[in-house]
Amino acid sequence: MNTQTLWSLRLGFSSKQAEKLQTMGINSFLEASFATLHDHKVPDFMVDSPKSIAELQQYRKKLKEYSPEQIKELRKKEAQTALELKSWWIDKMQNETYPLREKMTCFWHNHFVSTLQKVKVNYWVFQHNQILRENAFGNFKTLTKTIIQSNAMVRYLDNVDNRKGKINENLSRELLELFTLGIGNYTEADIKGGAKGLAGLGVGEDQAVYRTFFEDNEAFDYLGKKGSFKINAMIDLIFEQPQVPYLVTRKILKWFIYDNPNEELVNYYGDYFRKKNFEIEPLLLKIFTEEYPKKTAGSKIKNPLEYSLQIIHELGIKTTNTKMIALFCRQQGMDLMDQPNVKGWDGGNSWLTSQVYLQRNNVADLLCNGKNLNRNFNGEMKENKNANKIVNLQLKWNKTDTNKTIINAFENQLLFQIDDVMKADFEKILKYDFDGSTEGSQFAVLRLVNFMIKTPEFQLI
């Protein structure tokens, strides 16, 4: 796999940006990526979804007053909106000219987890997603303050139930354990004290707000200081701790490059992150430009998004059903906006269990045969019986090339490494007398690509 293709996948979701990377160079490509803007507009499919407190109250009133059939329809409509939201996001990942902002939004989405299933208000999860997008390259401390005070977060981590005399420690614990410091860098007393400081922080109109009646204003010990701290002051104290940078730099290295990053690298980039006052853009610039020349291909298993969107791009499929991609990713264990728990997706080896690998191969077969995807009631991907061969494939290859030239081109696009045995297998599919002008030549090349994308080597970047 050539360097541009490898890093197009790492900085996005397919090899779509490989040409730009080659032409612009890594530094200019990153500058253009950091300069991207994002749309603040609420998508049309969310127009009727409850947004304000008054609309939510009206929605809950309907749930009490409606008949069982009406309630079912109401909930079905919100479930459809949730799927539309996932579909909308995948469309952005697929079609942005510079998709690094979406890749980074997805990283933060798996760091500051908040799910549709638990929050149950589509608009709040959309707001949460937009905060991550807007701050994707900004300041980590600022992002932490903003996202912790989102309606989605206080609902997801049960801080709506945290009040004086009835303390709930969930948000306080995860703020330290999963979002900033990591296990071993705080005490149980810090968690208990932090929960007091968060007491009364509940949902508001546009963001979480403190409710005076539920606040706990007694002084408490927190990370070596004593006082009656509220959320912003608590986060300021957290970011004074020496361990803060390393949890995030480790996760960034895992998300983009290495399933098992070297701790020396974690510390090296973490020290730089602190030096830059937790500004994300310069950290990413340093990591990507310094890791770019290294021979690191094959150090990370592709997640389901990278796997599926790369295949779709390589096959030249222009019109895709992003809802089906969302459902495929859910099957693969990467349910957008619905992670299994607050720790998020594990990544690494969890992306390549025997069941996941089998599902990937089935999808590869269907797409390479020009078939649409659907699902049955067991959630298994299958051929869409009502729409046979409606996917238009536009696989790019040169009809005047020899079999070996074509094989070599696809090896560079698809595989991080090959050996003599694999090369011999490829030449059995696309034989020495291959003629690109014959009627069945396209199908022969598709068989080659299908074989390649079902190899273990294709699963890695």
C-alpha positions in Angstrom: 0.0 0.0 0.0 1.5 3.3 -1.0 1.9 6.1 1.7 -0.8 8.4 0.2 -3.5 5.7 0.2 -2.5 4.6 3.7 -2.8 8.1 5.1 -6.0 8.9 3.2 -7.5 6.0 5.1 -6.1 7.2 8.4 -7.1 10.9 8.0 -10.5 9.9 6.5 -12.5 6.8 5.7 -11.2 5.6 2.3 -8.5 6.2 -0.3 -10.6 9.0 -1.8 -8.1 11.7 -0.7 -4.9 9.8 -1.8 -4.4 11.9 -4.9 -4.8 15.2 -3.0 -2.3 14.0 -0.4 0.2 13.2 -3.1 -0.3 16.5 -4.9 -0.5 18.8 -1.8 1.8 17.0 0.6 0.9 16.2 4.1 1.4 19.7 5.6 -0.8 21.5 3.1 -3.4 18.7 3.3 -3.6 19.1 7.0 -3.8 22.9 6.9 -6.8 22.5 4.5 -8.3 19.9 6.8 -8.0 22.1 9.8 -9.5 25.1 7.9 -12.8 23.2 7.1 -16.0 24.8 8.2 -19.1 23.0 9.5 -22.8 23.6 9.0 -24.8 24.7 12.1 -28.1 24.1 10.4 -30.4 21.6 12.0 -31.2 18.8 9.4 -34.7 18.8 7.9 -35.4 15.3 9.2 -35.2 16.7 12.8 -37.7 19.6 12.2 -40.6 17.7 14.0 -38.3 16.2 16.7 -38.7 17.8 20.2 -36.1 20.4 20.9 -37.1 22.9 23.6 -38.1 21.9 27.2 -41.7 22.9 26.3 -41.7 20.6 23.2 -40.3 17.7 25.3 -43.0 18.2 27.9 -45.7 18.2 25.2 -44.1 15.0 23.8 -44.2 13.3 27.2 -47.8 14.5 27.7 -48.7 12.7 24.4 -47.1 9.5 25.7 -49.5 9.6 28.7 -52.6 10.5 26.8 -52.3 8.7 23.5 -53.6 5.2 22.7 -51.1 2.3 22.5 -51.2 2.5 18.7 -50.5 6.2 18.7 -47.7 5.8 21.2 -46.2 3.1 19.0 -46.3 5.4 16.0 -44.8 8.3 17.9 -41.9 6.2 19.1 -41.4 4.7 15.7 -41.1 8.2 14.2 -38.4 9.1 16.7 -36.6 5.8 16.0 -36.6 6.6 12.3 -35.2 10.1 13.1 -32.4 8.5 15.1 -31.5 6.3 12.1 -31.7 9.3 9.8 -29.2 11.1 12.2 -26.7 8.2 11.9 -27.3 8.2 8.1 -26.7 11.9 7.9 -23.4 11.6 9.7 -22.2 8.8 7.5 -23.1 10.9 4.4 -20.8 13.7 5.8 -18.0 11.2 6.4 -18.3 9.9 2.9 -18.6 13.2 1.0 -16.5 15.8 2.8 -13.6 17.0 0.6 -11.4 16.9 3.7 -12.9 14.3 6.1 -10.5 14.7 9.0 -13.0 16.9 11.0 -15.5 14.0 10.8 -12.8 11.5 11.7 -11.9 13.6 14.7 -15.6 14.1 15.6 -16.0 10.3 15.6 -12.9 10.1 17.9 -14.4 12.5 20.4 -17.7 10.8 20.0 -16.1 7.6 21.3 -14.3 9.5 24.1 -17.1 11.6 25.5 -19.8 8.9 25.0 -23.5 9.8 25.1 -26.0 7.5 23.4 -29.4 7.8 21.8 -30.6 4.7 23.6 -30.0 6.2 27.0 -30.6 9.9 26.4 -33.8 9.3 24.4 -33.9 12.8 23.0 -32.6 12.9 19.4 -32.0 16.6 19.4 -29.7 16.5 22.5 -27.6 13.9 20.9 -27.4 16.0 17.7 -26.3 19.0 19.8 -23.7 16.8 21.5 -22.4 15.7 18.0 -22.2 19.3 16.9 -20.2 20.4 19.9 -17.7 17.7 19.1 -17.5 18.8 15.5 -17.1 22.4 16.3 -14.4 21.8 18.8 -12.7 18.9 17.0 -9.5 20.8 16.5 -9.9 23.3 19.3 -8.8 23.1 23.0 -9.3 20.0 25.0 -10.0 21.8 28.3 -12.6 24.0 26.5 -14.2 21.0 24.8 -14.4 19.2 28.2 -16.1 22.1 29.9 -18.6 22.4 27.0 -19.4 18.8 26.5 -19.8 18.0 30.2 -22.4 20.7 30.4 -24.4 19.4 27.4 -27.9 18.1 28.0 -27.0 14.8 26.5 -24.1 14.2 28.9 -25.9 15.1 32.1 -28.8 12.8 31.1 -26.5 10.0 29.9 -24.5 9.8 33.1 -27.4 10.3 35.4 -26.5 13.7 36.7 -30.1 14.7 36.4 -30.5 12.4 39.5 -27.6 14.0 41.4 -28.8 16.4 44.1 -28.0 17.4 47.7 -28.9 14.6 50.0 -29.1 12.1 47.1 -25.7 12.1 45.4 -25.1 10.3 42.2 -21.4 9.8 41.4 -21.6 8.6 37.8 -20.6 11.8 36.0 -18.0 12.7 38.6 -16.4 9.3 38.2 -16.2 9.2 34.4 -15.0 12.8 34.3 -11.9 11.6 36.0 -11.6 8.0 34.9 -12.5 8.0 31.3 -12.5 11.6 30.1 -9.4 13.2 31.6 -7.0 11.6 34.1 -7.4 7.8 33.8 -7.5 5.1 36.6 -5.0 5.5 39.4 -4.6 9.3 39.1 -7.4 10.3 41.5 -9.0 9.0 44.8 -12.5 7.9 45.7 -12.7 11.0 47.9 -12.2 13.1 44.7 -15.1 11.3 43.1 -17.4 11.8 46.1 -16.3 15.5 46.3 -16.8 16.0 42.6 -20.3 14.6 42.8 -21.1 17.3 45.4 -19.8 19.9 43.0 -22.0 18.5 40.2 -25.1 18.2 42.3 -28.0 20.1 40.8 -26.5 20.3 37.3 -29.4 19.2 35.1 -30.9 19.7 31.7 -31.6 23.3 30.5 -32.9 24.9 27.3 -29.6 24.9 25.3 -27.2 23.3 27.8 -27.1 22.0 31.3 -27.8 24.4 34.2 -27.5 24.3 38.0 -30.8 24.2 39.9 -30.3 26.1 43.1 -32.7 24.0 45.1 -30.7 20.8 44.3 -27.1 22.2 44.6 -24.7 21.1 47.3 -22.6 24.1 48.3 -20.6 22.5 51.2 -16.8 22.7 50.8 -15.1 19.5 49.7 -11.6 18.2 48.9 -10.8 17.8 45.2 -7.4 16.9 43.8 -5.6 18.5 46.7 -7.6 21.6 47.0 -10.6 22.5 49.2 -13.6 24.6 48.3 -17.1 24.7 47.1 -16.2 24.1 43.4 -18.6 24.0 40.5 -18.0 22.3 37.2 -15.7 24.8 35.4 -13.5 25.3 38.5 -13.4 21.5 38.9 -12.2 21.1 35.3 -9.6 23.8 35.8 -8.2 21.8 38.8 -8.2 18.6 36.7 -6.1 20.2 34.0 -3.5 21.3 36.5 -2.7 17.6 37.1 0.4 16.3 35.4 -1.3 13.1 34.1 -3.9 14.8 32.0 -2.3 14.7 28.5 -1.4 11.1 28.3 -4.9 9.5 28.3 -5.9 11.5 25.2 -2.6 11.2 23.3 -2.7 7.4 23.8 -6.3 7.2 22.5 -5.5 9.5 19.5 -2.5 7.3 18.5 -4.8 4.2 18.8 -7.6 5.8 16.8 -5.4 6.9 13.9 -2.3 4.8 13.7 -1.5 2.1 16.3 -3.7 -0.5 18.0 -0.9 -0.8 20.6 1.0 2.5 20.7 4.5 2.6 22.3 4.4 4.3 25.7 7.4 6.4 24.8 5.4 7.9 21.9 2.4 8.4 24.2 4.6 10.4 26.7 6.5 12.2 23.9 3.3 13.6 22.3 1.6 14.0 25.7 4.4 16.3 26.9 4.0 18.3 23.7 0.2 18.5 24.2 0.7 20.0 27.7 3.3 22.4 26.3 0.7 23.6 23.8 -1.8 24.2 26.6 -4.0 21.3 25.3 -4.6 22.8 21.9 -5.6 19.8 19.7 -4.6 21.2 16.2 -0.9 21.5 16.9 -0.9 18.1 18.6 -2.5 16.4 15.5 -0.1 18.3 13.2 2.9 17.1 15.1 1.7 13.5 15.3 0.7 13.2 11.7 3.7 14.9 10.1 6.2 12.9 12.3 4.5 9.6 11.9 3.8 10.0 8.1 7.3 9.1 6.9 7.5 6.0 9.2 6.8 2.5 7.9 3.7 1.9 10.0 1.3 0.2 7.6 -0.5 -2.8 9.1 -0.4 -1.5 12.7 -4.2 -1.0 13.1 -7.3 -3.0 12.3 -9.8 -1.1 10.2 -13.0 -0.2 12.0 -16.3 -1.0 10.2 -16.6 2.6 8.8 -13.1 2.5 7.3 -13.8 -1.0 6.0 -17.2 -0.3 4.3 -16.5 3.2 3.0 -13.2 2.1 1.5 -14.9 -0.8 -0.4 -17.6 1.5 -1.6 -15.1 4.0 -2.9 -12.9 1.4 -4.5 -15.8 -0.1 -6.4 -16.9 3.4 -7.6 -20.4 3.1 -6.1 -21.8 6.7 -6.3 -25.2 6.2 -4.8 -25.1 4.4 -1.4 -27.7 3.7 1.2 -26.2 5.2 4.2 -28.8 3.7 6.5 -27.7 0.3 5.4 -24.1 1.3 6.1 -25.2 2.4 9.6 -26.9 -0.9 10.2 -23.9 -2.9 8.9 -21.7 -0.9 11.3 -24.1 -1.8 14.1 -23.8 -5.5 13.3 -20.0 -5.1 13.3 -20.1 -3.6 16.8 -19.7 0.0 15.8 -23.2 1.4 16.4 -22.9 5.2 15.8 -24.3 7.2 18.7 -25.1 4.0 20.5 -21.9 2.5 22.0 -22.3 -0.5 24.3 -21.2 1.4 27.4 -19.5 4.6 28.6 -16.1 3.2 27.7 -17.1 3.2 24.0 -15.9 0.8 21.3 -12.8 -1.2 22.3 -11.4 -1.2 18.8 -8.3 -3.3 18.0 -9.0 -7.0 18.0 -12.7 -6.5 18.7 -13.0 -5.3 15.0 -11.9 -8.7 13.7 -13.7 -11.6 15.5 -14.6 -14.6 13.4 -18.2 -13.4 13.1 -17.2 -9.9 12.1 -14.8 -11.3 9.5 -17.5 -13.5 8.1 -20.0 -10.6 7.9 -17.3 -8.5 6.1 -16.7 -11.2 3.5 -20.5 -11.6 2.9 -20.8 -7.8 2.3 -17.7 -7.9 0.0 -19.4 -10.6 -2.1 -22.7 -8.7 -2.4 -21.1 -5.4 -3.3 -18.7 -6.9 -5.8 -21.6 -8.6 -7.4 -23.5 -5.3 -7.7 -26.1 -6.2 -5.1 -27.9 -3.9 -2.7 -27.9 -4.7 1.0 -30.8 -5.3 3.3 -31.4 -7.1 6.6 -33.7 -9.7 7.7 -35.4 -9.9 11.1 -32.3 -11.6 12.6 -30.2 -8.5 11.6 -28.1 -10.5 9.1 -27.0 -8.7 5.9 -28.4 -10.3 2.8 -29.2 -9.6 -0.8 -32.1 -7.3 -1.5 -34.5 -9.6 -3.3 -36.5 -6.7 -4.6 -33.6 -4.9 -6.2 -31.2 -7.2 -7.8 -28.0 -5.7 -9.3 -29.1 -2.1 -8.9 -25.7 -0.9 -7.6 -23.7 0.7 -10.4 -20.1 -0.3 -10.1 -17.4 1.9 -11.7 -14.2 0.1 -10.8 -11.2 2.0 -12.2 -8.5 0.1 -14.1 -6.6 0.4 -17.3 -7.9 -1.9 -20.0 -4.6 -1.8 -21.9 -2.5 -3.0 -18.9 -1.2 -6.5 -18.4 -2.4 -8.7 -15.7 0.7 -8.1 -13.5 0.3 -4.3 -13.9 -3.3 -4.4 -12.9 -2.6 -6.7 -9.9 0.2 -4.4 -8.8 -2.0 -1.3 -9.0 -4.7 -2.9 -6.8 -2.1 -4.3 -4.4 -0.9 -0.7 -3.9 -4.4 0.5 -3.3 -5.7 -2.2 -1.1 -3.1 -4.3 0.8 -0.5 -3.2 3.3 1.7 -6.2 2.4 1.9 -9.2 0.1 4.0 -12.3 -0.3 4.9 -14.6 -3.2 2.0 -17.0 -2.3 -0.6 -14.3 -2.5 0.8 -12.9 -5.7 0.6 -16.4 -7.2 -3.0 -16.6 -6.1 -3.8 -13.2 -7.7 -2.2 -14.4 -11.0 -4.5 -17.5 -11.0 -7.5 -15.1 -11.0 -6.1 -12.6 -13.5 -4.0 -14.9 -15.7 -1.0 -14.1 -17.9 -3.2 -14.0 -21.1 -5.7 -11.5 -19.6 -7.2 -9.2 -22.3 -8.9 -6.1 -21.0 -10.8 -5.6 -24.3 -12.8 -8.8 -24.0 -16.4 -8.9 -22.8 -15.8 -10.6 -19.4 -12.7 -8.7 -18.4 -14.5 -6.4 -16.0 -15.9 -9.4 -14.1 -12.4 -10.9 -13.9 -11.0 -7.8 -12.4 -13.9 -7.7 -9.9 -13.1 -11.3 -8.9 -9.5 -10.2 -8.2 -10.7 -7.2 -6.1 -13.2 -9.3 -4.3 -10.4 -11.9 -3.4 -8.1 -9.1 -2.2 -10.7 -7.4 0.0 -11.4 -10.7 1.7 -7.8 -11.3 2.7 -6.6 -10.6 6.3 -4.2 -8.1 4.9 -7.0 -5.9 3.6 -8.4 -5.6 7.2 -5.3 -3.7 8.3 -4.0 -0.2 7.7 
